[in-house]
Amino acid sequence: MGVLVSSKKSRGGTGFQIALGFFLSFIFILFFTMTRTFAEAGSLSPLLAAWLPNSVFGAISLGMYKFVPR
């Protein structure tokens, strides 16, 4: 996902790509922390909690790869 965000060239500079990268990282960490909390509370399987953020962001990355212009 980081490669897809950073590979897009723009005339306005790289500020938007850097901000988007930080935003996506923050969302991933937040999602990972949420699933870990649910696993520690016992309401979510630890295996599912470990793989759910990776799977969701992997699917988002594949979607970005398909639809983001190169």
Sequence and secondary structure as in RCSB ss.txt:
>XXXX:A:sequence
MGVLVSSKKSRGGTGFQIALGFFLSFIFILFFTMTRTFAEAGSLSPLLAAWLPNSVFGAISLGMYKFVPR
>XXXX:A:secstr
 HHHHHH   TT SHHHHHHHHHHHHHHHHHHHHHHHHHHHTSS HHHHHHHHHHHHHHHHHHHHHHS  
